Amino acid sequence: MIVHKNSKRKMSFADVIKFKGAPIYVRGYYKSTEKSHDASVSAQIAEVHVDPETGKVTLRNMISAHTTGKVINPLMHQGQIEGGVVFGLGYALTEEVMFDGARITDDEFR
């Protein structure tokens, strides 16, 4: 759900895409009342194709954006981002955990 800051108007992401019909640019912010300066923000957008007959999901494009402090080791930094994206894709596309409310009902890993 997307909420306009001033008007508080709400729209689904799909409705924004249909309405805009062009590239979408997003600007966000983070404000913390805590004294810690260890905060980071990330966002991912996946473009997928879903076969309506089989339900098979095919990833077409993945974009991952991050805020960071000073990067000391660029190779490790990139590896952390790519590893996180792959981990998330694996969870979204191949793993299924069954819940009953907040309780996990699976008795095995899939």
C-alpha positions in Angstrom: 0.0 0.0 0.0 1.3 3.5 -0.9 0.2 6.5 1.2 0.6 10.1 0.0 2.3 12.0 2.8 0.1 15.2 2.7 -3.3 14.0 1.6 -3.1 10.5 3.2 -4.7 9.1 0.1 -4.0 5.3 -0.3 -3.4 3.3 -3.4 -2.2 -0.2 -4.1 1.1 -0.5 -6.0 -0.8 -2.2 -8.9 -3.1 0.8 -9.1 -0.2 3.2 -9.2 1.4 1.3 -12.1 -1.9 1.3 -14.0 -2.5 5.0 -13.4 1.1 6.1 -14.2 1.8 4.0 -17.3 5.4 5.1 -17.2 8.5 4.7 -15.0 7.9 5.3 -11.3 10.3 7.2 -9.2 10.2 6.8 -5.4 11.6 8.9 -2.7 11.6 7.9 0.9 13.1 8.9 4.2 14.0 7.4 7.5 13.8 9.2 10.9 14.7 7.6 14.2 14.3 9.0 17.7 17.0 6.6 18.9 20.6 7.7 19.4 22.0 4.8 17.4 23.4 5.7 14.0 23.4 2.0 12.8 20.3 2.3 10.7 20.1 1.4 7.1 17.2 1.2 4.6 16.7 -1.1 1.6 14.0 -1.7 -0.9 13.6 -4.3 -3.6 11.3 -4.5 -6.6 10.8 -7.7 -8.6 9.3 -7.9 -12.0 7.8 -11.4 -12.5 5.7 -13.3 -15.0 3.1 -15.7 -13.6 1.8 -18.3 -16.0 -2.0 -18.2 -15.4 -2.4 -21.9 -16.3 0.4 -23.4 -14.2 1.0 -20.7 -11.6 4.8 -20.9 -12.4 6.6 -17.7 -11.5 9.5 -16.5 -13.6 11.7 -13.7 -12.4 12.3 -11.1 -15.2 14.1 -8.3 -13.4 15.2 -7.5 -9.8 16.2 -4.1 -8.5 17.7 -3.7 -5.0 18.4 -0.2 -3.6 20.3 0.4 -0.3 21.4 3.3 1.9 24.8 2.7 3.5 27.5 4.5 5.3 31.1 4.5 4.0 31.8 1.2 2.3 35.2 -0.1 3.3 35.2 -3.4 1.3 33.1 -2.9 -1.9 33.4 -6.6 -2.9 32.0 -7.8 0.5 29.3 -5.1 0.4 28.1 -6.2 -3.0 28.2 -9.9 -1.9 26.0 -9.1 1.1 23.5 -7.4 -1.1 23.5 -10.2 -3.7 23.3 -12.9 -1.0 20.3 -11.2 0.6 18.5 -10.9 -2.7 19.1 -14.5 -3.5 18.0 -15.6 0.0 14.8 -13.6 -0.3 14.1 -14.9 -3.8 14.6 -18.5 -2.5 12.2 -17.9 0.3 9.6 -16.2 -2.0 9.7 -18.7 -4.9 10.6 -22.1 -3.4 9.9 -22.3 0.3 6.5 -22.7 1.9 5.9 -22.4 5.6 2.4 -23.1 6.8 0.9 -21.0 9.6 -2.1 -21.1 11.8 -2.1 -17.5 13.1 1.3 -17.0 14.5 2.0 -20.8 15.0 4.0 -22.7 12.4 2.1 -25.9 11.5 4.7 -27.6 9.3 6.5 -30.6 10.7 9.2 -30.7 8.0 11.3 -28.4 5.8 10.2 -28.2 2.1 
